[in-house]
Amino acid sequence: MNAAKPETIVVKVGSSLLVGEDGKPRREWLQTLVADIAKRHQAGDNLIIVSSGSIALGARKLGLEHGGRSSLSDAQAAASVGQIALSSLWSELLAEYQITAAQMLLTLDDMEDRKRYLNATATLEKLIEHRAIAVINENDSVATDEIRFGDNDRLAARVGQAASADRVLLLSDIDGLYDRREDSEAYGQFIGVVETVDESIMAMADGSSSSGLGSGGMTSKLEAAKIANLAGIELSIISGRQDHPLERYALTNVGTLFKARDGANARKAWLGGRLTSAGSITVDAGAVAALQSGNSLLAAGIITIDGQFERSDVVEIRDEDGLTIARGLAEYNALDCAKIIGRRSSELEALLGYAPRSAVVHRNQMVMV
């Protein structure tokens, strides 16, 4: 965080840090965080805040049990009330440092649809240009169980992609990733640096939210790390339990750093970060090897397809064990794909009745995950 050139930094704050057990904002702690944010802003960095807390704050005002999460309708009502309180709180505290706050409410659909994603990108760019700080939350007042991020960790990573951020900082009630022993509830060895979020790293995760206020856990943070890293963005999990968490991290470097890959181009980063798809294509071992070598997906390597996708829809490419290995834009719809499964390129024109495209999913429209 002390780089010479200005950085774009996304800071995600969870409900358990922002809201106390009494349902009220932890104002004194939040003031120390805003002081840290203002310091980075005054030094020239561009800050974006992804803030949870609207449901918890709204639940208290409405008198709803279980933090407003007893039902979808409770959560939506609590969010609609709490979002006003949350945005007002951030605006007031940032104004103490003569910083203008902006509110953005996003849904999963906003980030999955290419045009709306680019609109969000343009908005973030303009706010950064004018030195305003966007305060972003999922629009829980309209989000449904079926179509939502479900946690602000992954939203923060997607916002990082849209803003071409240098890093994402997830403030948590734990100071990073631990290797949890299978036979014990106790935490094991602390993991300071993660090169790649593979299956062994995912196995360390605990999917629950310890506070009961939020919706995320370690699993969502690891999934966020995958999304960020595909776009060439570093992501860190750091503790927010103490005052001045950003300054403390800058001084101590205590946290788990997930290293970034070489950044994919903008379209591939968007593909890699998507959480939904129109269908899936299962391929054989030969096709897996070809894709890993940088080749396009051809019909000959396909075993099965699933879903009713159209041309240009996003599809997942899976190996024979069901593991998603890539994501890309289909060059054929599902009906035509079904006609050419396992066939050689020389056979396709006769089967389809028209000149075939070069690939089922072209390498320029695909990202390995």
Residue pairs with C-beta under 8 A, 6 or more apart in sequence:
1 7
1 9
1 40
1 45
1 167
1 246
1 249
1 250
2 250
3 166
6 43
6 44
6 45
6 46
7 45
7 46
7 165
7 166
7 167
8 45
8 46
8 48
8 128
8 163
8 164
8 165
8 166
9 40
9 45
9 46
9 47
9 48
9 165
9 166
9 167
9 168
9 169
10 48
10 49
10 50
10 156
10 159
10 160
10 163
10 165
10 167
10 168
10 169
11 37
11 47
11 48
11 49
11 50
11 169
11 171
11 246
12 49
12 50
12 51
12 52
12 152
12 153
12 155
12 156
12 168
12 169
12 170
12 171
13 33
13 49
13 50
13 51
13 52
13 53
13 171
13 240
14 52
14 152
14 170
14 171
14 172
14 173
14 211
14 213
14 214
14 216
14 240
15 52
15 53
15 55
15 56
15 67
15 211
15 213
15 214
16 173
16 209
16 210
16 211
16 213
16 214
17 26
17 29
17 171
17 172
17 173
17 240
17 241
18 25
18 26
18 30
18 51
18 52
18 53
18 56
19 25
19 26
19 53
19 56
19 57
19 213
20 26
22 60
23 56
23 57
23 59
23 60
23 67
24 60
25 53
25 57
25 85
25 89
27 89
29 243
30 89
30 93
31 93
32 243
32 244
32 245
33 171
33 240
33 244
33 245
33 246
34 90
34 93
34 94
34 96
34 97
35 97
35 244
36 244
36 245
36 246
36 247
37 47
37 49
37 94
37 133
37 246
38 94
38 97
38 99
39 246
39 247
40 47
40 246
41 47
41 97
41 99
41 131
41 133
42 97
46 128
46 163
47 133
48 124
48 133
48 134
48 136
48 159
48 163
48 165
49 90
49 133
49 134
49 135
49 136
50 136
50 137
50 152
50 155
50 156
50 159
51 86
51 90
51 135
51 136
51 137
51 152
52 137
52 152
52 214
53 82
53 86
53 137
54 78
54 79
54 82
54 83
54 85
54 86
54 137
54 140
55 67
55 68
55 69
55 75
55 78
55 79
55 82
55 140
56 67
56 68
56 78
56 82
56 213
57 78
57 81
57 82
57 85
57 86
58 64
58 68
58 77
58 78
58 79
58 80
58 81
58 82
58 83
58 85
59 65
59 66
59 67
59 68
59 69
59 74
59 78
59 82
61 81
61 82
61 85
62 68
62 77
62 78
62 81
64 70
64 74
64 77
64 78
66 74
66 212
67 212
67 213
68 74
68 75
68 77
68 78
68 79
68 82
69 75
69 215
72 144
72 145
75 140
76 140
76 141
76 142
76 143
77 141
78 140
79 139
79 140
79 141
80 141
83 105
83 137
83 140
83 141
86 135
86 137
87 101
87 103
87 135
90 101
90 135
91 101
91 135
94 100
94 101
94 133
95 101
99 131
99 132
99 133
100 130
100 131
100 132
100 133
101 132
101 133
101 134
101 135
102 127
102 132
102 133
102 134
102 135
103 134
103 135
103 136
104 120
104 123
104 124
104 134
104 135
104 136
104 137
105 136
105 137
105 138
105 139
106 120
106 136
106 137
106 138
106 139
106 155
106 159
107 138
107 139
107 142
107 143
107 147
107 148
108 138
108 143
108 147
108 148
108 149
108 275
108 276
109 116
109 147
110 116
110 117
110 120
111 117
111 120
111 155
111 158
111 162
111 273
112 274
112 275
112 276
114 270
117 162
117 270
120 159
120 162
121 162
121 163
123 134
124 134
124 159
124 162
124 163
125 163
127 133
127 134
128 163
136 155
136 159
137 152
137 155
138 148
138 149
138 152
138 155
140 148
143 149
147 276
149 155
149 158
149 275
150 215
150 216
150 220
151 214
151 215
151 216
151 220
152 214
152 216
153 170
153 216
153 220
153 221
153 223
153 224
154 220
154 223
154 224
154 227
154 275
156 168
156 170
156 224
157 168
157 223
157 224
157 225
157 227
157 228
157 233
157 235
157 273
158 227
158 273
159 165
160 167
160 168
160 228
160 231
160 233
160 235
161 227
161 228
161 231
161 233
161 269
161 270
161 273
165 233
166 233
166 234
167 233
167 234
167 235
167 236
168 224
168 228
168 233
168 234
168 235
168 236
169 235
169 236
169 238
169 246
169 249
170 221
170 224
170 235
170 236
170 237
170 238
171 238
171 239
171 240
171 245
172 221
172 237
172 238
172 239
172 240
173 210
173 211
173 239
173 240
173 241
174 210
174 218
174 237
174 239
175 190
175 237
175 238
175 239
175 241
175 254
175 255
176 190
176 191
176 192
176 237
176 238
176 239
176 254
176 255
176 256
177 190
177 191
177 194
177 201
177 204
177 218
177 221
177 222
177 237
177 256
178 187
178 188
178 189
178 190
178 191
178 204
179 187
179 188
179 189
179 190
179 191
179 204
180 186
180 187
180 188
180 204
180 206
181 188
190 256
191 201
191 204
191 256
192 255
192 256
192 257
193 256
193 257
193 259
194 201
194 225
194 256
194 257
194 258
194 259
195 259
197 222
197 225
197 226
197 229
197 258
201 222
202 219
202 222
204 218
205 217
205 218
205 219
205 221
205 222
206 217
206 218
206 219
207 217
207 218
207 219
207 220
208 217
209 215
209 216
209 217
210 217
221 237
224 235
225 235
225 258
226 369
227 272
227 273
228 234
228 235
228 258
228 260
229 235
229 258
229 259
229 260
229 261
230 261
230 264
230 268
230 269
230 272
230 273
230 367
230 369
231 260
231 263
231 264
231 269
231 272
231 273
232 260
232 261
232 262
232 263
232 264
232 269
233 260
233 263
234 257
234 258
234 259
234 260
235 257
235 258
235 260
236 249
236 255
236 256
236 257
236 258
237 255
237 256
237 258
238 245
238 249
238 254
238 255
238 256
239 245
239 248
239 254
239 255
242 248
248 254
249 255
263 269
264 272
264 367
267 365
268 366
268 367
269 367
271 314
271 327
271 328
271 329
271 365
271 366
271 367
272 327
272 367
272 369
274 314
274 327
276 314
277 307
277 309
277 313
277 314
277 315
277 316
277 327
278 307
278 308
278 309
278 310
278 313
278 314
278 315
278 330
279 305
279 306
279 307
279 308
279 309
279 313
279 315
279 316
279 330
279 334
280 305
280 306
280 307
280 315
280 316
280 317
280 318
280 324
281 297
281 302
281 304
281 305
281 306
281 315
281 316
281 317
281 318
281 330
281 337
281 360
281 361
282 302
282 303
282 304
282 305
282 306
282 318
282 319
282 320
282 322
283 291
283 297
283 301
283 302
283 303
283 317
283 318
283 319
283 320
284 301
284 302
284 303
284 320
285 319
285 320
286 301
287 297
287 298
287 300
287 301
287 302
288 319
288 325
290 297
290 298
290 301
291 297
291 317
291 325
291 326
291 363
291 366
291 368
292 325
292 368
294 363
295 363
296 358
296 359
296 360
296 361
296 362
296 363
296 366
297 317
297 326
297 328
297 359
297 360
297 361
297 366
298 345
298 359
298 360
299 337
299 340
299 341
299 342
299 343
299 344
299 345
299 348
299 360
300 342
300 343
300 344
300 345
302 337
302 340
302 341
302 342
302 360
303 320
303 341
303 342
304 341
305 334
305 337
305 338
305 341
307 315
307 334
308 334
309 315
309 330
309 333
309 334
310 330
310 333
310 334
311 330
311 331
311 332
311 333
312 329
312 330
313 329
313 330
314 327
314 328
314 329
314 330
315 327
315 328
315 329
315 330
315 361
316 324
316 326
316 327
317 324
317 325
317 326
317 327
317 328
317 361
317 366
318 324
318 325
319 325
324 369
325 368
325 369
326 361
326 366
326 367
326 368
326 369
327 366
327 367
327 369
328 361
328 362
328 365
328 366
328 367
329 361
329 362
329 365
329 366
330 337
330 360
330 361
331 357
331 358
331 359
331 360
331 361
331 362
331 365
332 340
332 357
332 360
336 352
337 360
339 351
339 352
340 347
340 348
340 351
340 352
340 356
340 360
343 351
345 356
348 356
349 355
349 356
